[in-house]
Amino acid sequence: MTVTGVQLQEYLAGLDYPVSREDLVRWGQENGASTAMLQVLRALPAEQFESPDELNAALSSLS
């Protein structure tokens, strides 16, 4: 299964920023994210994201 940007955005809606990759993975694990979604989150660079726009840019660079 492929994860789309829209699915990620819907899933991550309501997150408080700044957020780190580790926070995103933990959020996914605690909220029942699919294996595919967790793989995408783990593929993000190990950095902190200050806003949804920064996170979107990092997610876009994975494609």
N, C-alpha and C positions, 0 to 999 in steps of 0.2 A: 504494500500500500504506500502510495506517495502522499506526502503531507503538503497541502497547498498553503500559500501565504494567508489566504482568507481563513482557513481552518486554524492556523496558528494564532492569528489576530483574535479570532473569536474565543479561542481557548485561553489566551493570555490577557483578555480584557479584565480590567479591574486590578491588575498588578500595581503595586506601589513602586515607584522609581526613586532613587537609583536601584538597580537590581544586577546581580552578578550572574554569570553562567551557572554557578553552583546553586544559587537561589532558584533559577529557572528550572533546573533539573529536579531539585527538591520539590518545587511547586507542582511539577508534572507528576512526580511519583506519588505525592500526597493526594492528587486530584484525579488519579486514574488515567493518565495519558497513555496513549497507545505506544507500543514499542517503537514504531516509526517516528512518532513525535519526540520521544525521548532521545532517539538517535540524532534527530535534527538539533535538538537543544544541546546535546553533548558535543556536536560538531562546531558550535559557536566558538569564537575566540575567547580565551580566558581573560575577560575584561569586564568592567562594570559599564552598564548601559544607563545613561542619565535620563533617557526619554524613550517613548515608543518609536520616535523617528530613528534614533540611534540603533535600536534593536532591529527595526525594519531594514535598515541599511546592512547590518551584519547578516541578517537572514537572507537578504537579496544576494549578497556576495557568495553564499553557499551554492546557489543554483548554477 
